[in-house]
Amino acid sequence: MRCTLLAGFAALATLAAVAVSPAHAQQAGGISITHGGGNTNVASGAFSQAGQSATTLGGSAIGRGHVITNGGGNTNVAAGRFSMAGQDTTTIGGTAVGRGRVITSGGGNTNLASGFASTATQSTLTAGGTAFGHGTSLTSGGMNTNVAAGKFSTADQQVVTLGGTAGRGGLSAVSGGANKNAALGFGSSASQQVFTGGQ
């Protein structure tokens, strides 16, 4: 599942680079806002299954512009005995040229499986955008919550946050922590893998 996301990231990063052409660029000082998050997916009842996949790709701005990409804040819930909740979220930041600011947020996702023998799996990838020319790149992919509640429940979470790129004299800040993973009840198990890296 993670290999698929990383392969998708490589393809989308290429698309993002191509998008910085005069035909697609914002006017000087413009703002490009991409909001693909805030999705809700719910399956309720015994033997229910909830599967959700969300991908958000940021835009571009030239000349002190701002690029804001929000692909986080998704909620995936499977409630009931033997329920299963699986969620994959990918957020790729945009591109700002000329002292611009790139803000990429892919975190704050919630994945919940409740009931006897329930399973919750969540995979989140956030890759920061690129700011050329003394720009600022801010990347936040953390603060995700993954919970399996009930006897013999299982919770598994993988979080990858990759910092963006800021040109000479620029600033790149990366935040991928503060994730929560919990399995509640007799015989339950919880596992979490978190990777945060700058570029």
FENLIN-V600501 format. One record per residue. N is the residue number from 1. RES is the residue in one small letter. OMEGA is omega in whole degrees, 0 to 359 (NA if undefined). Layout:
n=(N | N)
res=(RES | RES)
omega=(OMEGA | OMEGA)
This chain:
n=(1 | 2 | 3 | 4 | 5 | 6 | 7 | 8 | 9 | 10 | 11 | 12 | 13 | 14 | 15 | 16 | 17 | 18 | 19 | 20 | 21 | 22 | 23 | 24 | 25 | 26 | 27 | 28 | 29 | 30 | 31 | 32 | 33 | 34 | 35 | 36 | 37 | 38 | 39 | 40 | 41 | 42 | 43 | 44 | 45 | 46 | 47 | 48 | 49 | 50 | 51 | 52 | 53 | 54 | 55 | 56 | 57 | 58 | 59 | 60 | 61 | 62 | 63 | 64 | 65 | 66 | 67 | 68 | 69 | 70 | 71 | 72 | 73 | 74 | 75 | 76 | 77 | 78 | 79 | 80 | 81 | 82 | 83 | 84 | 85 | 86 | 87 | 88 | 89 | 90 | 91 | 92 | 93 | 94 | 95 | 96 | 97 | 98 | 99 | 100 | 101 | 102 | 103 | 104 | 105 | 106 | 107 | 108 | 109 | 110 | 111 | 112 | 113 | 114 | 115 | 116 | 117 | 118 | 119 | 120 | 121 | 122 | 123 | 124 | 125 | 126 | 127 | 128 | 129 | 130 | 131 | 132 | 133 | 134 | 135 | 136 | 137 | 138 | 139 | 140 | 141 | 142 | 143 | 144 | 145 | 146 | 147 | 148 | 149 | 150 | 151 | 152 | 153 | 154 | 155 | 156 | 157 | 158 | 159 | 160 | 161 | 162 | 163 | 164 | 165 | 166 | 167 | 168 | 169 | 170 | 171 | 172 | 173 | 174 | 175 | 176 | 177 | 178 | 179 | 180 | 181 | 182 | 183 | 184 | 185 | 186 | 187 | 188 | 189 | 190 | 191 | 192 | 193 | 194 | 195 | 196 | 197 | 198 | 199)
res=(m | r | c | t | l | l | a | g | f | a | a | l | a | t | l | a | a | v | a | v | s | p | a | h | a | q | q | a | g | g | i | s | i | t | h | g | g | g | n | t | n | v | a | s | g | a | f | s | q | a | g | q | s | a | t | t | l | g | g | s | a | i | g | r | g | h | v | i | t | n | g | g | g | n | t | n | v | a | a | g | r | f | s | m | a | g | q | d | t | t | t | i | g | g | t | a | v | g | r | g | r | v | i | t | s | g | g | g | n | t | n | l | a | s | g | f | a | s | t | a | t | q | s | t | l | t | a | g | g | t | a | f | g | h | g | t | s | l | t | s | g | g | m | n | t | n | v | a | a | g | k | f | s | t | a | d | q | q | v | v | t | l | g | g | t | a | g | r | g | g | l | s | a | v | s | g | g | a | n | k | n | a | a | l | g | f | g | s | s | a | s | q | q | v | f | t | g | g | q)
omega=(179 | 178 | 179 | 180 | 181 | 176 | 177 | 178 | 181 | 180 | 182 | 177 | 177 | 178 | 180 | 179 | 179 | 184 | 181 | 177 | 183 | 183 | 184 | 187 | 173 | 176 | 181 | 180 | 183 | 180 | 176 | 182 | 178 | 181 | 180 | 183 | 179 | 180 | 179 | 180 | 185 | 170 | 184 | 179 | 180 | 179 | 179 | 178 | 176 | 178 | 182 | 177 | 182 | 178 | 180 | 181 | 183 | 181 | 183 | 177 | 182 | 174 | 179 | 180 | 179 | 175 | 182 | 181 | 181 | 179 | 183 | 179 | 179 | 179 | 180 | 186 | 168 | 185 | 178 | 180 | 178 | 179 | 181 | 177 | 179 | 183 | 175 | 181 | 178 | 178 | 180 | 181 | 181 | 185 | 176 | 182 | 176 | 177 | 180 | 180 | 178 | 179 | 182 | 181 | 180 | 183 | 179 | 180 | 180 | 179 | 187 | 170 | 183 | 179 | 182 | 177 | 179 | 182 | 176 | 177 | 181 | 180 | 184 | 176 | 176 | 179 | 182 | 180 | 184 | 177 | 180 | 173 | 177 | 181 | 181 | 178 | 179 | 184 | 179 | 181 | 183 | 178 | 175 | 181 | 180 | 186 | 169 | 185 | 179 | 179 | 178 | 178 | 181 | 177 | 181 | 183 | 174 | 181 | 177 | 177 | 180 | 181 | 178 | 182 | 176 | 182 | 183 | 181 | 182 | 182 | 176 | 180 | 185 | 177 | 182 | 185 | 179 | 176 | 181 | 180 | 184 | 171 | 187 | 177 | 181 | 177 | 181 | 179 | 180 | 177 | 183 | 175 | 182 | 176 | 176 | 182 | 175 | 179 | NA)
